[in-house]
Amino acid sequence: MNNSNPPAKQTMDYAQLLEALNRASTFDLFRLNAMIDRELESSERIGRIKAALTIGQKLSYFDRNSNSLRDCEVLQLKQKRALVLDFTDGKRWTVPYYMLNLEGADARVNHEMQQGVSRHAIVVDCYDELERSTGWHCYLGQAGFSL
């Protein structure tokens, strides 16, 4: 959808973010959650979003339950939420403004943490002494790390 929005752009590296969150304590996660909630409910942010929206605008919103973007049309702007028509299920939903994908951001989960090491992070280093004495024995490890 997003015909009137700029092309999709990657705004954050979610793999790095998830890695950092996995290292955080439960208390740190709670504090981050409180800060994020305050930012999401910020009247300045809500005002900027409302100013960028028009009735009849077609865009998408992120549905937490399905973990995906859903195409919609803005029907009404309320104080803290927008009434949208969801093109997927044909229903009207009142969604918080922060769920609306104004920037056309790519919300696919293609930047999830990978299992194992990607081929771009591999270093192969063959040591001359090992090669001469035993054949092709190579050191295999992650780029920038000693294993």
Backbone bond lengths (Angstrom), bond angles and torsions (degrees), N, CA, C in turn:
res aa  C-N    CA-C-N  psi(-1)  N-CA   C-N-CA  omega(-1)  CA-C   N-CA-C  phi
1 M - - - 1.453 - - 1.524 107.04 -
2 N 1.257 122.19 -114.51 1.468 127.84 171.60 1.524 113.74 40.08
3 N 1.327 118.44 38.91 1.451 121.10 -176.22 1.515 112.75 -64.11
4 S 1.330 118.54 -32.19 1.449 120.93 -176.17 1.521 112.46 -97.52
5 N 1.305 118.04 3.43 1.456 121.66 -178.29 1.515 110.50 -99.56
6 P 1.357 117.18 158.63 1.464 119.66 176.70 1.520 110.44 -64.76
7 P 1.337 117.59 163.41 1.458 120.50 -179.81 1.529 111.10 -58.11
8 A 1.327 115.54 152.00 1.457 120.83 -179.46 1.520 110.24 -60.00
9 K 1.319 115.48 142.00 1.453 120.25 177.32 1.513 109.03 -135.74
10 Q 1.310 116.06 151.38 1.452 121.57 176.96 1.523 106.96 -85.15
11 T 1.319 117.80 118.62 1.448 120.40 -174.93 1.517 113.31 -98.00
12 M 1.309 118.54 -25.92 1.455 121.57 -178.22 1.521 109.70 -144.88
13 D 1.313 115.59 154.30 1.453 120.70 174.45 1.524 106.86 -92.78
14 Y 1.316 116.90 97.20 1.460 121.33 -175.09 1.520 112.74 -69.74
15 A 1.321 117.35 -26.60 1.466 119.39 176.97 1.524 109.78 -64.86
16 Q 1.336 116.92 -44.79 1.463 120.39 177.80 1.525 110.89 -65.46
17 L 1.313 116.07 -41.36 1.459 120.26 179.89 1.528 110.91 -62.07
18 L 1.323 116.86 -46.06 1.461 120.23 178.69 1.522 111.97 -63.14
19 E 1.319 115.95 -37.14 1.463 119.68 177.39 1.526 110.28 -61.84
20 A 1.331 116.99 -44.48 1.466 120.94 178.60 1.530 110.91 -65.47
21 L 1.323 117.31 -41.12 1.463 120.22 179.55 1.524 111.61 -64.93
22 N 1.328 117.16 -34.71 1.461 120.46 177.95 1.520 111.96 -65.87
23 R 1.328 117.09 -26.25 1.465 121.11 178.17 1.526 111.91 -85.49
24 A 1.323 118.18 -15.78 1.469 121.98 -175.60 1.522 111.09 -75.16
25 S 1.336 114.73 150.08 1.464 119.40 175.18 1.529 108.91 -75.74
26 T 1.309 116.00 164.71 1.468 120.56 177.52 1.521 110.50 -60.62
27 F 1.326 116.69 -38.82 1.459 120.14 178.59 1.527 110.98 -64.80
28 D 1.347 116.83 -41.05 1.463 119.99 176.52 1.527 110.94 -61.22
29 L 1.329 116.69 -41.70 1.463 120.50 178.12 1.523 110.98 -61.99
30 F 1.322 117.19 -40.76 1.467 121.30 177.73 1.533 110.45 -61.35
31 R 1.330 116.61 -45.35 1.469 120.55 179.88 1.524 110.90 -63.88
32 L 1.335 117.02 -41.87 1.462 120.26 176.91 1.518 111.25 -62.05
33 N 1.318 116.11 -41.78 1.460 121.39 178.62 1.530 110.63 -59.38
34 A 1.328 117.16 -43.75 1.464 121.10 179.24 1.528 110.83 -63.05
35 M 1.334 117.00 -42.44 1.471 120.36 178.86 1.521 111.34 -65.52
36 I 1.313 116.78 -42.52 1.468 120.81 179.76 1.525 110.38 -64.31
37 D 1.331 117.27 -43.72 1.471 120.31 177.44 1.524 111.30 -57.59
38 R 1.336 117.00 -43.30 1.479 120.55 178.61 1.522 110.43 -61.39
39 E 1.321 116.84 -43.40 1.464 120.01 179.83 1.525 111.93 -65.61
40 L 1.331 116.80 -40.94 1.463 120.29 -179.82 1.525 111.78 -63.78
41 E 1.322 116.79 -33.86 1.465 121.50 -178.09 1.530 112.89 -93.15
42 S 1.322 117.79 3.73 1.462 122.50 -178.37 1.527 110.79 -59.41
43 S 1.322 116.48 129.36 1.467 120.10 -179.43 1.528 111.00 -64.21
44 E 1.332 117.49 -31.10 1.469 120.15 177.30 1.527 110.72 -65.16
45 R 1.326 116.17 -44.82 1.470 119.31 179.25 1.528 110.52 -64.84
46 I 1.307 116.42 -45.68 1.466 120.36 -179.96 1.527 109.82 -59.83
47 G 1.333 116.54 -42.20 1.463 120.48 178.68 1.519 112.31 -61.14
48 R 1.334 117.58 -42.26 1.474 121.03 178.83 1.523 110.96 -64.65
49 I 1.321 116.15 -39.87 1.468 119.40 -179.96 1.526 110.06 -66.67
50 K 1.333 116.44 -47.29 1.470 120.11 -179.62 1.525 111.33 -59.84
51 A 1.331 116.58 -38.90 1.464 120.56 -179.88 1.529 111.62 -65.05
52 A 1.336 117.16 -26.37 1.467 121.17 -178.54 1.524 112.68 -88.25
53 L 1.323 117.22 -7.67 1.468 120.81 -176.48 1.518 111.74 -100.85
54 T 1.342 115.14 151.31 1.461 120.97 172.44 1.523 108.20 -134.66
55 I 1.321 115.25 150.78 1.462 120.14 175.56 1.528 107.66 -62.01
56 G 1.325 116.53 134.26 1.456 121.53 -178.74 1.519 113.74 90.69
57 Q 1.328 117.20 -6.76 1.462 120.78 179.71 1.525 110.18 -65.88
58 K 1.318 114.93 135.24 1.466 120.89 178.44 1.519 108.19 -103.03
59 L 1.308 115.53 127.92 1.450 122.63 179.09 1.515 108.51 -156.12
60 S 1.302 117.97 -154.45 1.461 120.55 177.71 1.523 108.84 -136.96
61 Y 1.308 114.81 162.39 1.465 120.68 173.42 1.513 107.73 -132.24
62 F 1.332 115.12 156.16 1.456 119.84 -179.49 1.514 109.54 -92.09
63 D 1.328 115.49 120.51 1.463 121.71 178.87 1.527 108.23 -94.95
64 R 1.313 115.59 113.35 1.462 121.65 -177.52 1.530 111.76 -62.95
65 N 1.330 117.44 -36.07 1.463 120.62 -177.75 1.528 112.80 -65.67
66 S 1.327 116.24 -42.29 1.465 119.33 -179.92 1.524 111.96 -93.72
67 N 1.339 116.84 -6.32 1.460 122.98 -178.98 1.531 110.91 54.81
68 S 1.349 114.61 45.94 1.462 118.97 -177.52 1.530 110.53 -153.76
69 L 1.324 114.59 164.83 1.461 120.64 173.94 1.517 109.40 -81.44
70 R 1.333 114.90 144.05 1.462 120.87 176.79 1.523 107.60 -128.20
71 D 1.327 115.73 127.99 1.458 120.45 178.92 1.514 110.11 -69.48
72 C 1.339 115.20 143.11 1.467 119.53 -177.30 1.524 110.64 -155.23
73 E 1.331 113.66 173.72 1.463 122.37 174.86 1.518 107.89 -128.30
74 V 1.336 116.88 135.73 1.456 121.84 179.36 1.528 108.91 -76.35
75 L 1.342 116.64 123.24 1.461 121.96 -179.85 1.524 112.53 -102.73
76 Q 1.329 116.64 -34.81 1.461 120.35 -176.10 1.527 109.56 -156.39
77 L 1.340 115.90 142.34 1.461 121.74 176.80 1.525 108.64 -105.87
78 K 1.315 116.40 119.76 1.455 122.40 178.75 1.520 108.80 -105.54
79 Q 1.328 117.11 -175.71 1.458 120.24 -176.01 1.530 112.88 -60.61
80 K 1.329 117.91 -50.36 1.464 120.98 -177.61 1.524 113.34 -123.04
81 R 1.319 116.57 2.53 1.463 120.58 -176.77 1.518 110.29 -144.21
82 A 1.333 114.06 162.61 1.469 120.89 176.41 1.523 108.49 -118.56
83 L 1.317 115.67 140.80 1.464 120.87 172.64 1.521 106.03 -90.05
84 V 1.340 115.97 123.39 1.461 120.78 -178.14 1.523 109.87 -125.84
85 L 1.327 115.01 154.36 1.452 121.88 171.55 1.516 106.44 -100.83
86 D 1.316 116.41 116.08 1.459 122.58 -179.83 1.524 108.03 -81.29
87 F 1.342 116.88 119.58 1.463 120.88 -178.47 1.522 112.40 -72.81
88 T 1.316 117.53 -20.14 1.463 120.50 -179.18 1.514 111.92 -72.47
89 D 1.342 116.45 -48.51 1.473 119.51 -176.75 1.527 113.33 -109.08
90 G 1.350 117.51 -4.23 1.460 121.26 178.32 1.522 113.97 73.71
91 K 1.324 117.39 8.18 1.468 121.18 -178.14 1.517 110.79 -97.84
92 R 1.325 114.33 158.33 1.463 121.54 174.80 1.523 107.95 -94.71
93 W 1.328 115.56 133.00 1.457 121.69 -179.88 1.521 109.54 -129.76
94 T 1.307 116.04 142.63 1.456 121.37 171.81 1.522 106.63 -98.37
95 V 1.325 115.99 114.38 1.466 120.57 -174.99 1.527 110.17 -119.87
96 P 1.326 117.14 146.12 1.474 119.70 174.37 1.529 109.42 -61.55
97 Y 1.308 116.76 147.24 1.459 121.02 -178.27 1.527 112.42 -57.47
98 Y 1.325 117.38 -32.94 1.461 119.30 -176.95 1.522 113.01 -68.44
99 M 1.317 118.68 -12.54 1.468 121.22 177.00 1.528 112.14 -82.22
100 L 1.335 117.69 -13.71 1.457 122.03 -177.72 1.526 110.55 -78.74
101 N 1.305 116.10 133.93 1.458 122.85 -176.16 1.525 109.61 -94.59
102 L 1.325 116.58 73.68 1.464 121.81 -177.27 1.525 113.09 -65.03
103 E 1.317 117.08 -35.98 1.462 121.27 -176.06 1.521 113.28 -82.17
104 G 1.312 117.37 -6.05 1.455 119.32 -176.20 1.520 111.82 68.32
105 A 1.318 116.83 31.72 1.469 122.03 -177.68 1.524 110.86 -63.22
106 D 1.310 114.86 146.87 1.459 121.99 177.32 1.523 107.75 -77.13
107 A 1.310 117.23 114.12 1.467 121.18 -177.70 1.516 112.60 -105.66
108 R 1.340 116.22 7.28 1.465 118.20 176.69 1.519 109.22 -64.48
109 V 1.294 115.86 151.27 1.454 120.53 -177.45 1.526 108.67 -92.24
110 N 1.330 115.38 54.30 1.460 119.58 179.66 1.511 111.64 -94.06
111 H 1.328 116.49 -0.18 1.448 119.54 179.00 1.527 109.93 -116.20
112 E 1.344 115.84 30.72 1.457 119.90 176.15 1.511 109.76 -69.42
113 M 1.307 115.05 161.33 1.455 120.66 175.61 1.529 107.95 -60.36
114 Q 1.296 116.33 133.60 1.452 120.47 179.17 1.520 109.36 -86.88
115 Q 1.302 115.20 150.71 1.452 119.50 172.87 1.511 106.61 -82.92
116 G 1.300 116.91 127.95 1.448 120.81 -179.04 1.513 110.54 81.70
117 V 1.307 115.54 -161.35 1.452 122.31 -176.53 1.517 108.64 -110.29
118 S 1.341 116.89 135.65 1.460 119.48 178.50 1.527 109.82 -71.74
119 R 1.313 117.03 159.21 1.459 121.00 -178.80 1.527 111.36 -65.73
120 H 1.342 117.82 -19.31 1.456 121.49 179.97 1.521 112.15 -80.13
121 A 1.334 117.21 -12.23 1.457 120.81 -177.95 1.521 112.07 -105.93
122 I 1.327 117.19 12.26 1.471 121.45 -176.77 1.525 110.11 -98.09
123 V 1.321 115.26 138.24 1.453 121.98 173.48 1.517 107.29 -121.96
124 V 1.314 115.85 130.74 1.462 119.99 174.73 1.522 106.66 -114.93
125 D 1.333 116.59 123.48 1.449 121.64 -177.58 1.519 108.16 -127.34
126 C 1.300 116.59 113.52 1.468 120.77 -179.99 1.517 108.65 -97.12
127 Y 1.304 117.02 124.28 1.459 122.40 -179.06 1.532 109.36 -89.66
128 D 1.335 114.58 130.20 1.467 120.54 -177.57 1.520 112.22 -54.15
129 E 1.331 117.44 -44.72 1.468 119.66 -176.27 1.522 110.97 -63.03
130 L 1.325 117.10 -42.17 1.460 120.19 179.18 1.523 110.79 -67.18
131 E 1.324 116.08 -39.57 1.449 120.01 179.49 1.528 111.00 -60.88
132 R 1.327 116.19 -45.51 1.465 120.60 -177.35 1.518 112.06 -65.89
133 S 1.345 116.47 -40.36 1.457 118.33 -173.82 1.524 113.36 -86.86
134 T 1.313 117.97 -32.11 1.467 118.61 -172.78 1.514 114.61 -127.03
135 G 1.314 118.64 0.01 1.459 120.40 -177.29 1.524 110.23 99.22
136 W 1.301 116.85 -153.91 1.468 121.80 -176.28 1.516 111.57 -83.90
137 H 1.298 116.77 79.66 1.456 122.04 172.38 1.521 107.21 -103.74
138 C 1.263 116.44 119.27 1.463 120.77 -174.97 1.514 111.05 -116.02
139 Y 1.291 113.93 150.04 1.461 122.13 174.11 1.518 106.65 -87.52
140 L 1.300 117.41 125.50 1.453 122.02 -179.09 1.513 108.05 -119.77
141 G 1.308 116.90 126.13 1.476 119.77 -179.86 1.497 110.94 -159.94
142 Q 1.337 115.25 178.29 1.451 121.09 178.86 1.510 109.25 -78.72
143 A 1.324 117.07 144.18 1.455 121.88 -180.00 1.517 110.40 -55.51
144 G 1.307 115.86 129.68 1.455 120.27 176.68 1.518 114.53 80.63
145 F 1.304 119.31 3.71 1.450 121.94 -178.11 1.518 110.31 -128.76
146 S 1.303 115.03 150.99 1.467 120.26 172.15 1.501 108.09 -105.20
147 L 1.299 116.64 130.47 1.457 120.17 178.61 1.504 110.43 -107.92
